[in-house]
Amino acid sequence: MASPYPAITSKTFSRTPYHPSLCRYIPSSMSGRRQRLAVVASVSLLSIDESHREDVLASARASLSCCLTETHLEVTVPGLKAKARGKVRDIYEGKDHMVLVTTDRQSAFDRVLASIPFKGQVLNETSMWWFSKTQHIVPNAVVCSPDKNVTVAKKCSVYPVEFVVRGFVTGSTDTSLWTVYSKGLRNYCGNVLPDGMIKNQKLPVNILTPTTKAIHHDVPVSPDEIIKMGLMTEDEYHDVSSKALSLFAYGQEVALNHGLLLVDTKYEFGKDTNGNILLIDEVHTPDSSRYWIANTYEERFNSHLEPENVDKEFLRLWFMEHCNPYEDQVLPDAPEDLVCELAWRYIYLYETITNSKFQVPAMEESIHDRISRNISQIPASL
């Protein structure tokens, strides 16, 4: 019988000291034996540089009141028009380009849950790194990044389809692969799934599970439905789906070389005025993707424990433990320790993937004022 977990062959990982904070959010419903196993298994690359981690957590705590939760650049930057406010990004329209501002808003379950210090900067800089590394697979819409939280992009006609690529059976939301699989569904978005799989198991091959936007949430859709609904032509769909799978395979390779497993992600594409298909929005960020620590995955999988994640999944799990995030009108506030831990994990991912040190923003100037100043200095043609 084939192993349900991937062989970790591209790098040899060393054991690192146990850090108690990694067990802080073990679900209260877990049995005593499984809680003890969780403590034993929490040996992770996340704790390899304790002093750096503590510095980041301290900076995050000091910045909780300074998060970028909303922007009003149509007021502060001449020539910009407010276009749309997404769950995370604020989008503005210039003369010939779009200005995308990544805020610190944290979304899940189709709603905003909290604000995470430095998150917008992490997402934007992570995407910029991946955009530059994936141009051999597909061109992108990026023109420049005049600020740590901002991307200036080409105007595109956006395909109303999100290309979700998955390598594992996992997840906790209503549209996650594990949720639908555990309910008995074996044909999902045109993919036939084998019987007998368990949560967090590696799929035999990477699969595409596209979604299309509804009023309040994403709706899974098959390739045939995408074409029949007129969302894309058959040629467009095959072209874009091939690019999405290639991007994901490349992302998995890069991630594994840095001690991480890229579990799943989503891509968005658009078409420019010349008919070229471009990658847009974001790439392989901890918001659009799941990442797990590679060197503890096998041990935790065999112990029926959740993998160590470097994304927002543990925030999702906390809210599911404490409320119904889909139906409750008012949600509890996320604990500050959890918010700061998520800030650290996002920064850890950025530094691990890019091999560079994250620059914590100076607080002498508000993030909104800095963004306004930096955008005002770029050429008027943009």
C-alpha positions in Angstrom: 0.0 0.0 0.0 1.4 3.4 -1.0 2.4 5.8 1.8 -0.3 8.4 2.4 2.3 11.1 3.0 4.9 12.6 0.7 8.5 11.5 0.9 10.6 14.4 2.2 13.6 13.9 -0.1 14.8 17.3 -1.2 16.2 18.4 2.2 17.3 16.7 5.4 15.5 18.3 8.4 16.9 18.4 11.9 14.9 18.1 15.1 14.4 21.4 16.9 13.6 22.1 20.6 10.0 21.8 21.7 8.3 25.2 22.2 5.1 25.2 24.4 3.4 28.0 22.4 3.0 25.6 19.5 0.5 23.6 21.6 -1.4 26.7 22.8 -4.4 26.2 20.5 -5.0 22.4 20.8 -8.8 21.9 20.6 -10.4 21.4 24.0 -12.4 18.5 22.5 -9.2 16.5 22.0 -8.8 13.5 24.3 -6.1 13.4 27.0 -4.0 10.9 25.1 -4.2 12.9 21.9 -3.3 16.1 23.8 -0.2 14.4 25.1 0.7 13.3 21.6 0.2 16.8 20.4 2.8 18.0 22.9 5.2 15.3 21.9 4.7 16.1 18.2 5.2 19.8 18.5 8.8 19.9 17.5 9.0 22.4 14.7 11.0 24.6 12.4 8.6 27.4 13.7 10.7 27.5 16.9 14.1 27.3 15.4 15.0 31.0 16.2 13.4 31.7 19.6 14.8 35.2 20.0 13.6 36.3 16.6 10.1 34.9 17.2 9.9 36.8 20.5 10.9 40.0 18.8 8.2 39.6 16.2 5.6 38.8 18.8 6.6 41.9 20.8 6.4 44.0 17.7 3.0 42.5 16.8 1.6 43.2 20.3 2.9 46.8 20.1 1.2 47.3 16.7 -2.3 45.8 17.5 -3.8 49.3 17.5 -2.0 50.4 14.3 -3.4 47.8 11.9 -4.5 49.0 8.4 -8.2 48.1 8.5 -9.5 50.5 5.9 -8.2 53.0 3.3 -9.5 56.2 1.7 -7.0 56.9 -1.0 -9.7 58.5 -3.2 -9.5 61.3 -0.7 -5.7 61.5 -0.2 -4.4 60.7 -3.7 -5.5 62.9 -6.6 -6.7 61.0 -9.6 -7.6 57.8 -7.8 -11.2 56.5 -7.8 -12.5 53.9 -5.3 -13.4 50.8 -7.2 -14.2 48.0 -4.8 -13.6 46.8 -1.2 -12.8 43.1 -0.9 -12.5 41.2 2.3 -8.8 41.9 2.4 -7.9 44.3 -0.5 -9.1 47.8 -1.3 -9.0 48.4 -5.1 -8.7 51.8 -6.7 -8.8 52.8 -10.4 -6.3 55.1 -12.0 -6.1 56.3 -15.6 -4.7 53.2 -17.1 -4.0 50.9 -14.1 -5.5 49.5 -11.0 -4.1 50.1 -7.5 -4.5 47.2 -5.1 -3.9 47.9 -1.4 -3.6 44.9 0.8 -4.9 45.6 4.3 -4.4 43.8 7.6 -8.0 42.5 7.6 -8.2 38.8 8.2 -11.0 36.9 6.5 -12.4 33.4 6.7 -15.9 31.9 6.4 -16.8 34.7 4.0 -16.4 37.4 6.6 -13.7 39.5 8.3 -12.6 37.9 11.6 -9.8 40.2 12.9 -7.0 42.5 12.0 -3.5 41.0 12.0 -0.4 43.3 12.4 1.8 43.4 9.3 -0.4 41.0 7.4 -1.0 43.3 4.4 2.7 43.9 4.0 3.5 40.2 4.3 0.9 39.2 1.7 1.9 41.9 -0.8 5.6 41.2 -0.5 5.1 37.4 -0.6 3.0 37.8 -3.8 5.6 40.1 -5.4 8.3 37.5 -4.8 6.2 34.7 -6.3 5.1 36.9 -9.2 8.8 37.4 -10.1 9.5 33.7 -9.8 6.6 32.4 -11.9 6.9 34.5 -15.1 8.3 31.5 -16.9 5.0 29.7 -16.4 2.5 32.6 -17.0 2.9 36.4 -17.3 1.3 38.5 -14.6 -0.5 41.9 -14.4 2.0 43.5 -12.0 3.4 46.9 -13.1 5.2 48.0 -9.9 4.9 48.0 -6.1 5.4 51.6 -4.9 4.7 50.7 -1.3 5.1 47.6 0.9 1.3 47.1 1.0 0.5 48.2 -2.6 0.6 46.7 -6.1 -0.1 48.7 -9.3 -1.5 46.3 -11.9 -2.6 46.4 -15.5 -6.3 46.6 -16.1 -7.8 43.3 -17.0 -11.0 41.6 -17.8 -11.2 39.2 -14.9 -12.4 35.6 -15.3 -15.2 35.1 -12.7 -13.6 31.8 -11.6 -11.2 31.0 -8.9 -8.8 28.1 -9.8 -8.4 26.1 -6.5 -5.7 23.5 -6.7 -5.4 20.9 -4.0 -2.7 18.3 -3.1 -4.3 16.9 0.1 -7.7 16.0 1.5 -8.1 18.6 4.2 -9.9 21.8 5.3 -12.6 23.0 7.7 -14.8 25.3 5.7 -18.1 24.2 3.9 -16.3 24.0 0.5 -13.1 22.3 1.7 -12.3 19.0 0.2 -12.4 17.1 3.5 -15.8 18.5 4.4 -17.4 17.3 1.2 -15.4 14.1 1.2 -16.4 13.2 4.7 -20.0 13.6 3.7 -19.6 10.8 1.1 -19.1 12.9 -2.1 -16.8 11.1 -4.5 -17.2 13.3 -7.6 -16.2 16.9 -6.9 -15.8 19.5 -9.5 -15.3 16.8 -12.1 -12.7 14.9 -10.1 -13.4 11.3 -9.1 -12.0 10.7 -5.6 -11.0 7.3 -4.3 -12.7 5.7 -1.3 -10.9 5.2 2.0 -9.0 8.4 2.3 -8.6 10.2 5.7 -8.2 13.8 6.7 -4.9 15.4 5.7 -3.9 12.5 3.4 -2.0 13.3 0.2 -4.1 12.9 -2.9 -2.8 10.5 -5.6 -2.5 13.6 -7.9 -3.0 17.3 -7.6 -6.6 18.3 -8.6 -8.5 21.4 -9.7 -11.7 22.3 -7.8 -12.8 25.6 -9.4 -15.3 27.9 -7.7 -17.3 30.8 -9.0 -18.5 33.8 -7.0 -22.0 33.9 -5.6 -23.4 36.8 -3.6 -22.0 35.7 -0.3 -19.7 32.8 -0.9 -17.8 30.7 -3.4 -19.6 28.0 -5.2 -17.8 24.8 -6.5 -18.3 24.3 -10.2 -17.1 21.7 -12.7 -15.2 22.5 -15.9 -18.3 21.6 -18.0 -20.5 24.0 -16.0 -17.9 26.8 -16.4 -18.1 26.4 -20.2 -21.9 26.0 -20.3 -22.4 29.1 -18.1 -20.3 31.1 -20.5 -17.7 32.0 -17.9 -14.9 30.9 -20.1 -14.5 29.3 -23.5 -13.3 25.7 -23.7 -9.9 26.8 -25.0 -9.6 29.4 -22.3 -10.4 27.0 -19.6 -7.9 24.3 -20.7 -5.2 27.0 -21.1 -5.8 28.5 -17.7 -6.2 25.2 -15.9 -2.9 23.9 -17.3 -1.2 27.1 -16.1 -2.8 26.7 -12.6 -1.6 23.1 -12.2 1.9 24.1 -13.4 2.0 27.0 -11.0 1.0 24.7 -8.1 3.6 22.0 -9.0 6.3 24.6 -9.1 5.1 26.1 -5.8 5.2 22.7 -4.1 8.8 22.2 -5.3 9.9 25.5 -4.0 8.1 25.1 -0.7 9.5 21.7 -0.1 13.0 23.0 -0.8 12.4 25.3 2.2 10.9 22.8 4.6 7.2 23.4 3.8 4.4 21.6 2.1 2.2 23.7 -0.2 -1.1 21.9 0.5 -3.6 23.9 -1.6 -4.1 27.3 -3.1 -6.2 29.5 -5.3 -5.3 31.5 -8.4 -7.2 34.2 -10.3 -6.6 35.1 -14.0 -7.6 37.9 -16.3 -7.2 39.0 -19.9 -5.5 42.2 -20.9 -6.5 44.5 -23.8 -4.3 42.5 -26.1 -6.0 39.2 -25.3 -3.1 37.9 -23.2 -4.0 35.7 -20.2 -2.4 37.1 -17.0 -2.0 35.9 -13.4 -3.6 38.5 -11.1 -4.5 39.1 -7.4 -2.0 37.1 -5.3 0.2 34.1 -5.5 1.0 31.4 -2.8 0.4 33.7 0.2 -0.6 32.3 3.6 -4.1 33.8 2.9 -4.7 32.1 -0.5 -2.8 28.9 0.4 -2.4 26.3 3.1 1.2 25.5 4.1 2.3 22.8 6.5 5.7 22.2 8.2 7.2 19.3 6.3 9.4 17.6 8.9 6.5 17.0 11.4 3.8 16.1 8.9 4.4 12.4 8.8 4.6 12.0 12.6 1.5 14.1 13.2 -0.5 12.3 10.4 0.3 8.9 11.9 -0.8 10.2 15.3 -4.1 11.5 13.8 -3.1 15.1 14.7 -3.6 18.2 12.7 -0.5 19.2 10.8 1.5 22.3 11.9 0.2 25.0 9.7 1.8 28.3 8.6 -1.4 29.9 7.5 -4.8 31.0 8.9 -6.2 27.5 9.4 -5.6 27.5 13.2 -7.5 30.8 13.4 -10.4 29.1 11.5 -10.2 26.2 14.0 -10.3 28.5 17.0 -13.5 30.2 15.7 -15.1 26.9 14.9 -14.4 25.8 18.5 -16.0 28.9 20.0 -18.9 29.8 17.7 -20.7 29.1 14.5 -18.8 31.4 12.1 -21.3 30.9 9.3 -24.5 31.7 11.2 -23.7 33.7 14.4 -24.3 37.4 13.7 -21.7 38.5 16.3 -18.5 36.6 16.7 -16.1 36.6 19.7 -12.9 38.6 19.5 -9.9 36.5 18.6 -7.5 36.4 21.6 -4.5 38.8 21.3 -2.0 35.9 21.7 -3.6 34.1 18.8 -3.6 37.2 16.6 0.1 37.8 17.4 0.9 34.2 16.8 -0.7 34.4 13.3 1.4 37.5 12.6 4.5 35.5 13.5 3.5 32.6 11.3 2.9 34.8 8.3 6.3 36.5 8.7 7.9 33.1 9.2 6.5 31.9 5.9 7.7 35.0 4.1 11.2 34.7 5.5 11.4 31.0 4.9 10.2 31.1 1.3 12.1 34.2 0.2 15.3 33.8 2.3 15.0 37.4 3.4 14.3 39.2 6.6 11.0 40.9 7.0 11.2 44.6 7.7 8.8 45.6 10.5 7.3 49.0 9.5 8.2 52.0 11.5 5.3 53.5 13.4 6.4 57.2 13.3 4.1 57.5 10.3 0.7 55.8 9.9 0.5 53.1 7.3 -2.2 55.0 5.5 -0.2 58.2 5.3 2.9 56.3 4.1 0.8 54.6 1.4 -0.7 57.9 0.3 2.7 59.5 0.1 4.3 56.7 -1.9 1.5 56.4 -4.4 1.5 60.2 -4.9 5.1 59.9 -6.0 4.7 57.4 -8.8 4.3 58.8 -12.4 0.9 60.3 -13.2 0.6 57.9 -16.2 0.3 55.0 -13.7 
